[in-house]
């Protein structure tokens, strides 16, 4: 599952980009797609998206570092994309937030 920090970073970037004239439409579209994949908890889709857009993981900014960590965990098998769903199901709750 993508980390809460990654979710927060993408949300902050989307808010900042919405009022910015310096971000191109292509960059904004990439952020929107990234946000959508994270919100949907689509780990396989996020891995595929990052493979098609490796520039998002380049550099040493906060977003790049979080995406690098996500990708490293996903590729090593240390990422359980369904951990939140399994935790809710095992507790017997049916109205969990996914």
C-alpha positions in Angstrom: 0.0 0.0 0.0 1.4 3.4 -0.8 2.6 5.2 2.3 0.6 8.0 3.9 3.5 10.3 3.2 3.3 9.6 -0.5 -0.4 10.3 -0.5 0.2 13.6 1.3 3.0 14.7 -1.1 0.9 14.0 -4.2 -2.1 15.9 -2.6 0.1 18.9 -1.8 1.5 18.9 -5.3 -1.9 18.8 -6.8 -3.1 21.7 -4.7 -0.1 23.7 -5.5 -0.3 22.9 -9.2 -3.9 23.9 -9.5 -3.0 27.5 -8.9 0.3 27.5 -10.7 0.9 28.8 -14.1 4.4 27.3 -14.2 3.3 23.7 -14.4 2.6 22.4 -17.9 -0.6 20.5 -18.7 1.5 17.3 -19.3 3.0 17.6 -15.8 -0.4 18.2 -14.3 -1.9 15.2 -16.1 0.9 13.0 -14.7 0.2 14.2 -11.2 -3.5 13.6 -11.7 -2.9 10.0 -12.9 -0.5 9.4 -10.0 -3.1 10.7 -7.6 -5.7 8.5 -9.1 -3.6 5.3 -8.9 -2.8 6.0 -5.3 -6.4 6.8 -4.4 -7.5 3.5 -6.0 -4.7 1.6 -4.3 -3.7 0.2 -7.7 -0.2 -1.0 -6.8 0.3 -2.9 -10.1 -1.0 0.1 -12.1 1.3 2.4 -10.1 4.4 0.2 -10.8 3.5 0.2 -14.5 2.9 3.9 -14.5 6.3 4.6 -12.8 8.0 2.3 -15.3 6.6 4.4 -18.2 7.5 7.6 -16.4 10.8 7.0 -14.7 11.5 10.8 -14.6 9.0 11.0 -11.6 11.5 9.0 -9.6 14.6 10.9 -10.7 16.2 13.4 -8.4 16.3 13.9 -4.7 13.1 15.8 -4.0 10.5 14.4 -1.5 8.2 13.0 -4.1 11.0 11.2 -6.0 12.3 9.7 -2.8 8.9 8.4 -1.8 8.3 7.0 -5.3 11.7 5.3 -5.3 10.9 3.7 -2.0 7.5 2.5 -3.2 9.1 1.0 -6.3 11.9 -0.7 -4.4 9.4 -2.2 -2.0 7.0 -3.3 -4.8 9.8 -4.9 -6.8 11.3 -6.7 -3.8 8.0 -8.1 -2.7 8.0 -6.2 0.5 4.8 -4.3 -0.3 1.4 -5.7 0.6 -1.0 -3.7 -1.5 -4.0 -5.2 0.2 -2.8 -4.9 3.9 -5.5 -2.3 4.7 -8.3 -4.4 3.2 -7.1 -7.6 5.0 -6.9 -5.7 8.3 -10.5 -4.6 8.1 -11.7 -8.0 6.9 -10.0 -9.8 9.8 -11.4 -7.4 12.4 -15.0 -8.2 11.2 -15.7 -4.6 10.1 -17.5 -4.2 6.8 -17.6 -0.4 6.6 -13.9 0.3 6.5 -12.3 3.1 4.5 -10.2 1.7 1.7 
